[in-house]
Amino acid sequence: MILRRIGVWSTARIVGAIYAALGLIFGLFFAMFSVIGGLAAAASEDMPAMVGALFGVGAIVFLPLLYGCFGLIGGALSAAFYNLFSGMVGGIELELQPPVMSTRPL
């Protein structure tokens, strides 16, 4: 089997969703470190503690949106480039095995 074409929009949606999930994970870590930094800043009284907390909460919202948009664009471009170049040099060859059917009674 040779993979000749990839659906651009379906690839973009999947990659965008994956990147949004990664953005949420990174946003949670960023938020955690921002809250810790805000608490450290509050202890030193150089910066208001709310600044670090606002960055942390903003990261939980902003990073998934940013990563999701970049993933959507990157996925669409990757699929489009694959379709373009697979026409020139050939697609990816796939060797698939049919699923093994169980002979066990249900």
N, C-alpha and C positions, 0 to 999 in steps of 0.2 A: 504494500500500500504506500502511496505517496500523498502527503498532505499538500494539496495544490493551492488552497485558499483558506484564509482565516477571516471570519466575520469581524469587520472593524468595530461596529457598534457593540456587539456582544463581548468582544475582547476588552474594549474600553470600559464597559460597565463592570466586568469582573475585576479588572486591575484597579479601577477607581474604588470599588468596595474594599478590596484588600488593602489598598493604601490608606483609606479612611480608617480602617480598623487599626493599622499600624500607627496612624496619627493619634488615635485615641490612646493607645498604649504609651507612646512617647509623651503625649500630653499629660497623662497621669503621672509619669515619672518626673516630667518637668514641673508639674504642679507640686509634687511632693518636695522636690528640691527647693522650689521657690518659697514654700511655706517654711521649710527649715531655715532658708536664708533670711526670710522675714523675721523669724523668731530670733535669729542671731543678730539681725540689725536692730531689733527692738531692745535686745540686751545691751547693745553698745550705744544706743541712742543717736547714731549718726543718720539713720534713715527711718522714716515711719514704717511700722510693721505692715501696714496695709498695702504698701507698694509691692512687696514680695507676694503677698496673698493675691493681689489683683493679677499679677503676672501668672501665677499658678492657675487660677480659675480661668483666665483668658486662654491659657494654653490648652485646657481641656476642650474648649469650644473651637479655638482658632486652628490648632494643629490638625485635627481630623478633617476640617474643611479644606485646608491648604493641601494636605497630603492627598485627599480624595480628588481634588481638582487636578493636581499634578499627575496622579495615577491615571485619571480619565484621559488626559491629553497624551501622556506617555504610552498608554495602552493603545490608543487609537493610532498614534504615529507608528508604533512598533508593528501593529497588524497591517497597516497600509504599506509600510516598507517591506514587510515579509511578502505581501501579495505582489509588490512590484518586482522584488528581486527573485522570487521563486519562479516568475515567468521567464526571467533571464537565465538563471543558473539551475533551475529545477527545485522541486520542493524537498521537504524533509522526508526521508524514507522511514516508514514505520513498519515494524514487524509485530503483528498483533496475534495473540493466542485467543481462540474462541473460549468462552467461559465453560468450565467443567460442570456438567450436569450431574447432580446427585442422583444416585439410584436408590437412595433411602426413601422409604414411604413417609408421607406426611402424616 
